[in-house]
Amino acid sequence: MAAISLIIASALGEMGAPTFRTRIYTSKNSKTARNGFFFAAALTLAFSLVPSIIGMSAYTMATASNASNVLSNPDFAFAYMATNVLAPALGLLLMIAGLSATLSSGDSDAIAGATILMEDIYPLFNKGKRIPEDKMKNASRIAVIVTLLLSFLVSLKADGVMAFINNVLGAMMPGMVLTLIIGRLWSKRVTKAAGLSSMIGGTLFGLAYLLIPSLSELLDSVFSGPAIPCAILTSVICVAVTLCTKRSGASEEEILTKVLDGRTDL
């Protein structure tokens, strides 16, 4: 169960990355976007072999040298291999490069989160009105600070990389990703109310897991993490609300045009 929970959390974490939506909005047509997804999936699959090989190598070497810190905490695997296999200077350079890549990815995610906060969430609470252009600079700074603060608070639940993937991504991503998947597979029937309900419900359930210790202990003991129950709850909410509500009269082309117009008139 622990392995299944980790796989689901990792897969949903990748599918919920902001780069996917960026690729959709910036592609010239659907074929280009689809090819970009296939290419990104192939690269991700190929790249996943690298940390697996590094981890297995680190485990073998650590077992032979009785390096208990590496055996008890997989987060030390990369640093252990960099300092014990490579020359000190090259190992230090490789660790700096890895840290730089991590910071770069975090910077991109923070900017994407701030953009979603300003362009998608703020209009929901302001009668659909967007932030005026002359106030955009200060608003973007505030949005970035709020995004970083929320990210920091959520990440307190994790004490390592694997815990972050299993606990944080497993709690926060199913509400959004499962809603998108069901919306794509059931596009002829799923409704706006179902999408909002499942996304909000799944996200709130994930937050409850992160904030309520008793709920965390219960889900960890039964499912080894929040990914599986959060995915099930999101799917049930989306299907149930869809069956209880009606679609708007707008066609798929009209809905797509409305979404893209909201991204191209910045």
Phi, psi and omega in degrees: 000322180297319180294319179296317179299318180293320179296315180296315180298318180293318180295315180293327177297321178290318182291336181268005181296142181299338182298332180294314179291325177298320180295324179294313186288334185260354180283146183284336176202175184293327180295317178296317178297318181295316178297323177296322178295316179297319180294317179295321179295320178295318178295318179297318179296317179293319182291333181296339178290330184295305179296332178294316179294318178298317180296315179294321178294317179296321180296318180295314181292320180293324177294319180293325182261003179058045177274092188295327181297322180288321182291327183272340182223106182296344179296340181274356187298312183296313179296323180296316179292321181294326184268342183253336180263316182270167173294152184307315182294317181291322178296318178296319179297320180293321179293321177295320179296318178296319178294320179296319179295321179296316179295322179296318178295318178297322178297316179296318180294323179295318178295318178297318179296319178295322178295317178297321180297320182279320189267337183247315186277314182303315180297334179297330182257009181228037176057035177081358181278139180266169181291131179301149184298324182289345178254004185294323183297309180293323179296322180294323177296316178296320181296320178296317179297316179296318179297314179295321180295315178296320178297319179296316181295319180292322184289349179296340179290338185258137176247014178185176182296312181295321178293325178296316180295312186287318187270307186284305179296321178296334180271323190264334187274325184303324181302324180272312188292314180296326176297317179294320181295313179296321178298326178285317183283336184237041189295337182282346186232326186300145187248165178298317180299322179294318179298313180295317182295314182291322180292315179292316180297315179295320180292317179296323177295320176296318177297322178298322177298319182286333188257339184251107183302320182296320177293321178299315180297319180296311182292324178294322181287329183266313187248357182063028179148173184270351189298312184293306180296325179292321178294319179295314181298316180300316181295317181296316180297315182297315180293315183297313181292325177299317181291340183261355182233167180248150177287155173287168182282356183286143177279170179297323180295320179293320178295316180297318179298320179296318179294314182292325177298327179288348180253343186256354181256025179289000000 
